[in-house]
């Protein structure tokens, strides 16, 4: 998708800015990439708490680093904080009124003409959508890594949002993101197992010379799960055997005490019998 060409955008003089922002981002994330992807949820309940502007900037920086075809960044981002405008956006997004409680809306706007210059109709109709989608995913993950909740909204009246945000006719709305501090912890929705969504070499290709677990799954998280399960089983086993050893020791003590009592009674009986004989 990232075709190369002599796009002037590739030669802008913002090297210092990119380096600086990259260094600051490296120190800003608080979880591993896969954990961030796996634990992200669509949040639709928000606290009445403002999001720091630094967090918004960092989220937008993440959008900028998404993979755009040919490095043609043909997206713009309209940050909406005004309460009345957020209510109007919620209304035009299929009356999803929960949106108005999110203190930040980010309207993602595509500029298809920029891609069309290099890739024709395919650039305008496909690459613009792909780039915007990658940018939105980056923003969702960054928001989650910063301890914020977010949701990608794709149902909206494009012309009404165009009017609300004063957008020109040559751009189109790709989506709306809600950002804020989550007031809910959504459960993980059901997910397919990996073997249900992948093929080897061809459509419906099921045979492959690739390593498997005993369950036929391919994923680092599965291996991690097996290791953690093994640790838990070992820990539980040690606990069980420890209790068993303690129980066995108690039973051995009782047996020895019983044997001692029986021996004492035996000795006393025969001592009395000897006395009678004498």
Buried (B, 14 or more C-beta within 10 A) or exposed (E): EEEEEEBEEEEEEEEEEEEEBEEEBEEBBEBEEEEBEEEBBEBBBBBEEEBEEEBBEBBBBBBBBBEBBBBBBBBEBBBBEEEEBBBBBBBBBEEBEBBBBBBBBBBBBBBBEBBBBBBEEEBBEBBBBBBBBBBBBBBBBBBBBBEBBBBBBEEBBEEBBBEBBEBEEEBBBBBBBBBBBBBEEBEEEEEEEEEEEEEEEEEEEEEEEEEEEEEEBBEEEBEEEBEEEEEEEEEEEEEEEEEEEEEEEEEEEEEEEEEEEEEEEEEEEEEEEEEEEE
